[in-house]
Amino acid sequence: ILLECYVLPFLMHRKFGDVTWHQLMSGISMPWSRNFYTLLAALVMACLAPYAVVEYLNRRYVDAVEREMASFFKGLAEGVRAGMPLIKALEMAARAASGPLGREMRAVVARVEMGSSLEEALAKLLEKVDVPSLRRAATLITVAYESGGRVADVLDAAAEMYGMIRSYEDEKRASIAPYAWTVYISLAVFLFVSTIVLVGFVEQLQRLRIPALLASPIPPQLFKAIFFISSFIEAAFGGLVVGKMRGGTIKAGLLHSVILMGLVTLYFNLLDLYIEPLLRGVFQLFSS
């Protein structure tokens, strides 16, 4: 519907009356229309946003599971040390855990009570939440259940291991967080410099029209289109960089990309409506 009602009519010059075309180089022209660029940006963000939100929620779920690992194995070891069978200790530890790991382990216990083996029940869990930490935990529980022996000591060691891994992950995220914020700050600096160049330099030269400096007039709308596209691309890739730094995968940065692209689109709308007229008045005041 959007393509039929807006994009195609725009390409046929029947919509968006504020569109102006400006020659970038010989034979190549660029359009500028705040409404059209806003529509294109909204289409891109609408395509990426559902996947970005789902990826963000999945990562939050996995992170919550991993945060509970140490306390879960500690409770499991205490149950075994108290004389409970491993399945009973697993049930008690699952009830004590209030987060998603507790719910998943209660489902594992329920499958075992319905006749499935522990290995089959854990395999069903891994089909739903297949992450390396949970896969290691499932292997450890299965081996402890089948082999017997000093199970409590093994579970205590697992609890200590998961606690150390969690501490390392938290420390790494805390140390990387300032570097991730530099992406947001660099985009803000780029937008600020673009605005100053556009209003304080390009428009002033356009107004002066000095023949010695300008072989042909410089259309500010051309620079505005270039700045919009450049900042939009920077926002998209900058968000992916943030995801790689903080989450370890590019997919984790999709939500950051959508947020940054939304901020860029909002800023250029505010620039066209409010910021540019205000700065133009300030420059005229100082030049008079």
C-alpha positions as CSV (number, residue, x, y, z in Angstrom):
1,I,0.0,0.0,0.0
2,L,2.8,2.4,0.9
3,L,4.7,1.6,-2.3
4,E,1.5,2.1,-4.4
5,C,0.3,5.2,-2.7
6,Y,3.5,7.1,-2.0
7,V,6.7,5.7,-3.4
8,L,5.7,5.0,-6.9
9,P,3.7,8.3,-7.3
10,F,6.8,10.1,-6.0
11,L,9.0,8.5,-8.7
12,M,6.4,9.5,-11.2
13,H,6.4,13.1,-9.8
14,R,2.8,13.0,-8.8
15,K,3.2,13.1,-5.0
16,F,5.2,15.1,-2.4
17,G,5.0,18.6,-3.9
18,D,8.0,19.7,-1.8
19,V,10.4,17.5,-3.7
20,T,13.3,19.4,-5.3
21,W,15.9,17.8,-7.6
22,H,19.5,18.9,-7.5
23,Q,22.4,18.0,-9.7
24,L,25.1,16.1,-7.8
25,M,27.4,15.7,-10.8
26,S,27.0,15.5,-14.6
27,G,24.0,13.3,-15.3
28,I,23.2,12.5,-11.6
29,S,20.6,14.3,-9.6
30,M,19.5,13.8,-6.0
31,P,16.0,14.6,-4.6
32,W,15.3,16.4,-1.4
33,S,12.0,16.0,0.4
34,R,11.7,15.8,4.1
35,N,8.4,13.9,3.8
36,F,9.7,11.4,1.3
37,Y,13.0,10.7,3.2
38,T,11.0,10.4,6.4
39,L,8.7,7.8,4.7
40,L,11.7,5.8,3.4
41,A,13.3,5.9,6.9
42,A,10.1,4.8,8.5
43,L,9.8,1.9,6.0
44,V,13.3,0.7,6.8
45,M,12.7,1.0,10.5
46,A,9.4,-0.8,10.2
47,C,11.1,-3.7,8.4
48,L,13.9,-4.0,11.0
49,A,12.0,-3.2,14.2
50,P,10.1,-6.5,14.7
51,Y,13.2,-8.6,14.2
52,A,15.2,-6.3,16.4
53,V,12.7,-6.4,19.2
54,V,12.4,-10.3,19.0
55,E,16.2,-10.5,19.0
56,Y,16.4,-8.2,22.0
57,L,13.8,-10.2,24.0
58,N,15.5,-13.5,23.1
59,R,18.8,-12.1,24.4
60,R,17.2,-10.8,27.6
61,Y,15.7,-14.3,28.1
62,V,19.0,-16.0,27.6
63,D,20.8,-13.5,29.8
64,A,18.3,-14.1,32.6
65,V,18.8,-17.9,32.3
66,E,22.6,-17.5,32.4
67,R,22.4,-15.2,35.5
68,E,20.6,-18.0,37.4
69,M,23.0,-20.8,36.6
70,A,25.3,-20.3,39.6
71,S,22.6,-20.1,42.2
72,F,20.7,-23.0,40.6
73,F,23.6,-25.4,40.7
74,K,24.4,-24.3,44.3
75,G,20.8,-25.2,45.3
76,L,21.0,-28.4,43.4
77,A,24.3,-29.4,45.2
78,E,22.7,-28.6,48.6
79,G,19.8,-30.8,47.8
80,V,22.0,-33.7,46.8
81,R,24.2,-33.2,49.9
82,A,21.0,-33.3,52.0
83,G,20.4,-36.8,50.7
84,M,17.8,-36.2,48.0
85,P,17.8,-38.1,44.7
86,L,19.1,-35.9,41.9
87,I,15.6,-35.6,40.3
88,K,14.1,-34.5,43.6
89,A,16.9,-32.1,44.2
90,L,16.4,-30.8,40.6
91,E,12.7,-30.2,41.4
92,M,13.5,-28.3,44.6
93,A,16.2,-26.2,43.0
94,A,13.7,-25.4,40.1
95,R,11.1,-24.3,42.6
96,A,13.6,-22.1,44.4
97,A,14.6,-20.4,41.2
98,S,12.0,-17.7,40.3
99,G,13.3,-16.7,36.9
100,P,13.1,-18.4,33.4
101,L,15.7,-21.1,34.3
102,G,13.4,-22.2,37.1
103,R,10.4,-22.4,34.8
104,E,12.4,-24.4,32.2
105,M,13.7,-26.8,34.8
106,R,10.2,-27.3,36.3
107,A,9.1,-28.3,32.8
108,V,12.1,-30.8,32.6
109,V,11.0,-32.3,35.9
110,A,7.4,-32.5,34.7
111,R,8.5,-34.4,31.6
112,V,10.5,-36.9,33.7
113,E,7.5,-37.5,35.9
114,M,5.4,-38.2,32.8
115,G,7.7,-41.0,31.7
116,S,10.5,-39.3,29.7
117,S,14.1,-39.9,30.6
118,L,16.1,-37.1,32.0
119,E,18.3,-37.0,28.9
120,E,15.2,-36.7,26.7
121,A,13.6,-34.0,28.9
122,L,16.9,-31.9,28.7
123,A,17.1,-32.4,25.0
124,K,13.6,-30.9,24.7
125,L,14.8,-28.0,26.7
126,L,17.8,-27.5,24.4
127,E,15.5,-27.5,21.4
128,K,13.8,-24.4,22.9
129,V,16.8,-22.6,24.4
130,D,19.9,-23.8,22.7
131,V,22.7,-21.8,24.2
132,P,26.2,-23.0,25.0
133,S,25.9,-22.5,28.8
134,L,22.7,-24.4,29.0
135,R,24.0,-27.2,26.8
136,R,27.0,-27.6,29.2
137,A,24.6,-27.6,32.2
138,A,22.4,-30.3,30.6
139,T,25.5,-32.4,29.9
140,L,26.7,-32.0,33.4
141,I,23.3,-32.9,35.0
142,T,23.0,-36.0,32.7
143,V,26.5,-37.3,33.5
144,A,26.0,-36.7,37.2
145,Y,22.6,-38.5,37.1
146,E,24.0,-41.5,35.2
147,S,27.4,-41.9,37.0
148,G,26.6,-41.1,40.6
149,G,29.7,-40.7,42.9
150,R,30.6,-37.4,44.4
151,V,27.8,-35.6,42.7
152,A,27.5,-32.7,45.2
153,D,31.2,-31.8,44.8
154,V,30.8,-31.8,41.0
155,L,27.7,-29.5,41.3
156,D,29.5,-27.2,43.7
157,A,32.3,-26.9,41.2
158,A,29.8,-26.1,38.4
159,A,28.2,-23.4,40.6
160,E,31.6,-21.8,41.2
161,M,32.4,-22.0,37.5
162,Y,29.2,-20.4,36.4
163,G,29.6,-17.7,39.0
164,M,33.1,-16.9,37.7
165,I,31.8,-16.8,34.1
166,R,29.0,-14.4,35.1
167,S,31.4,-12.1,37.0
168,Y,33.6,-12.0,34.0
169,E,30.7,-11.2,31.6
170,D,29.5,-8.4,33.9
171,E,33.0,-6.9,34.2
172,K,33.4,-7.1,30.4
173,R,30.1,-5.3,29.8
174,A,30.9,-2.6,32.3
175,S,34.3,-2.0,30.7
176,I,32.9,-1.9,27.2
177,A,29.9,0.3,27.9
178,P,31.7,3.6,27.6
179,Y,33.1,2.6,24.2
180,A,29.6,1.7,23.1
181,W,28.3,5.2,24.1
182,T,31.0,6.7,21.8
183,V,28.9,5.6,18.8
184,Y,25.9,7.6,20.0
185,I,28.2,10.6,20.8
186,S,29.9,10.5,17.5
187,L,26.5,10.5,15.7
188,A,25.5,13.5,17.7
189,V,28.7,15.3,16.8
190,F,28.2,14.5,13.2
191,L,24.7,15.9,13.2
192,F,25.9,19.0,15.0
193,V,28.7,19.6,12.6
194,S,26.4,19.0,9.6
195,T,24.0,21.6,10.9
196,I,26.7,24.2,11.4
197,V,28.1,23.5,7.9
198,L,24.6,23.7,6.4
199,V,23.3,26.8,8.1
200,G,26.5,28.7,8.8
201,F,28.5,28.0,5.7
202,V,26.5,26.6,2.7
203,E,23.4,28.9,3.2
204,Q,25.7,31.9,3.7
205,L,27.6,31.2,0.5
206,Q,24.3,30.6,-1.3
207,R,23.1,34.0,-0.1
208,L,26.3,35.9,-1.0
209,R,26.8,34.2,-4.4
210,I,30.4,35.3,-4.7
211,P,31.5,34.6,-8.3
212,A,35.2,34.1,-7.3
213,L,34.2,31.3,-4.9
214,L,31.2,29.7,-6.6
215,A,31.2,28.6,-10.2
216,S,27.5,27.8,-9.7
217,P,25.1,28.2,-6.8
218,I,25.3,25.6,-4.1
219,P,21.8,24.3,-3.3
220,P,21.5,23.8,0.5
221,Q,18.9,21.0,-0.1
222,L,21.6,19.0,-1.9
223,F,23.8,19.1,1.2
224,K,20.8,18.4,3.4
225,A,20.1,15.2,1.4
226,I,23.7,14.1,1.5
227,F,23.9,14.8,5.3
228,F,20.6,12.9,5.9
229,I,21.8,9.8,3.9
230,S,25.2,9.9,5.5
231,S,24.0,10.1,9.0
232,F,21.3,7.5,8.4
233,I,24.0,5.0,7.1
234,E,26.2,5.9,10.1
235,A,23.3,5.2,12.4
236,A,22.6,1.8,10.8
237,F,26.2,0.6,11.0
238,G,27.0,2.3,14.3
239,G,24.2,0.4,15.9
240,L,25.6,-2.9,14.6
241,V,29.0,-2.0,16.0
242,V,27.4,-1.3,19.5
243,G,25.7,-4.8,19.3
244,K,29.0,-6.4,18.4
245,M,30.8,-4.7,21.3
246,R,28.2,-5.3,24.0
247,G,26.5,-8.5,22.9
248,G,29.2,-10.2,20.9
249,T,27.0,-10.5,17.8
250,I,25.9,-8.1,15.0
251,K,22.3,-9.1,15.5
252,A,22.4,-7.7,19.0
253,G,22.9,-4.2,17.5
254,L,19.7,-4.2,15.4
255,L,17.7,-2.5,18.1
256,H,20.5,0.1,18.5
257,S,20.4,0.7,14.7
258,V,16.7,1.2,14.8
259,I,16.9,3.7,17.7
260,L,19.8,5.6,16.1
261,M,18.0,5.8,12.7
262,G,14.9,7.0,14.4
263,L,16.9,9.7,16.2
264,V,18.4,10.8,12.9
265,T,15.0,11.0,11.2
266,L,13.5,12.9,14.1
267,Y,16.4,15.3,14.1
268,F,16.2,16.2,10.4
269,N,12.5,16.8,10.8
270,L,13.2,19.1,13.7
271,L,16.0,20.7,11.8
272,D,13.7,21.5,8.8
273,L,10.9,22.8,11.0
274,Y,12.5,24.5,14.0
275,I,16.3,24.3,14.3
276,E,17.2,25.7,10.9
277,P,15.0,28.8,11.1
278,L,16.2,29.5,14.6
279,L,19.9,29.2,13.7
280,R,19.3,31.2,10.5
281,G,17.9,34.0,12.7
282,V,20.9,33.8,15.0
283,F,23.4,34.0,12.2
284,Q,21.5,37.0,10.7
285,L,21.5,38.7,14.0
286,F,25.3,38.4,14.4
287,S,26.0,39.3,10.8
288,S,23.9,42.5,10.9
